[in-house]
């Protein structure tokens, strides 16, 4: 088995791929928001085009681990949630509120159950 597949068969390797994919998805989404609401003319078209390319890269990367699709996206949601909060803070200056922290704790707990429970 190639080294890349062996790494991805381990939870830590898959989570590393998910972290990169989540960063791409959150960045792509934030580019779309900036393109739609903060840019005009050719700048808007360029920002939206770059956002589309970044989201395409996310789609390719998130499907690298060969997991069951439901489990794959279930665990990925946890990583995306964390990445989205980081992007929201860094790009837009919005800090998470207590309800986001509480809901996020439930999201993380659910992801851990899906990832670690061997049924």
N, C-alpha and C positions, 0 to 999 in steps of 0.2 A: 504494500500500500504506500503511495507517495506520502512524503512528509506533510504536505498541505492537507491531505485528507485525514491523516492521523491527528494533526492539530485540531482540525474542525470536529473530529469525533469526540473531543473532550469539551466539557462545558466551558472552560476558560477560553479555549480557542474560538468557540462559537460566539461567546460573549464579546470577544475582541472584534470579530467581524460585525456583530450587531452594533457595537459602539461606533464603529466607523460608518455603518449604514445609517444609524440614527443621526449622527452628525450631518451626513449628507442630506437626509430627509428634512431635518429641522432647518438647515441652511437653505435648501431649495424652497421650502415653504416660506421662509422669511424673505427670500428674494422675490417670490410672487407677491407677497404682501407689500413689499417696497415698490415693486413695479406697478402694482395696481393703484396704490394710494399715495405714493410719494414721488413718483417720477412722471415725466411727460415726454411726448414726442419720441425721437429716436432713442433717448435714454430709456424710456419705458420699454420699448421693443427689445433693446439689448438686455436689460435686467430680466425681463420675462424669458428671453431665449436662454440666458445663462441658467436661470432657475429650472427651465425644462431639462437642460443637459445634466444639471446636478441631480434632479429627481430621477432621471433615467439611470444614472450611475448608482443611485440608491437602490433602485429596483433590481439591478443586476447583482449588486453586492449582498443584499439581504437574503437572496435565494441561494447563496453559495453553500451554506450548511445543508446537508441532505437529511433534514429532519422531516417528520410528519408536518404537513403544512399548518395544521391547527396549533400544534405545539410550538412550531417555529414562530408564528406570528404572535402567539400568546406570550411567549418569553420576550419577543422583540418589543412588544408594547411597553414593557417595563423599562427597557433601555431607552426607547424613544421618549418616554415620559421624562426621564432624567435629562436627556439631551435637550428636549424642548424647553425645560425650565432654565437650563444654562443659556441657551440661545436667547430666550425671552429676557433674561437678565442682562446679558452682554450686549445684544443688538438693540434692544428697545428700552432697557433700564427699568423693567418691571420685576419687582421681587415677588416671589410666591407668597400667597396669603395663607393664614391658618387652614382654611378649607382645602386649599391645594395641597398643603403638607399632609393633612389627614387623609384625603383621597389618594394621594401619592403613596402613603404608607400601605393602604389596602392594595393598590396596584402592585407594589413591590412584593407584598406578602403572597399575592396570587401567583405572580411570576415564579417565586421561589418554590411554591407548591408544584407548579407545572414542570419546572426544571428538575427538581430533586426527587419527587415521588416516583418510585419505580413500581408501576402497577403491572 
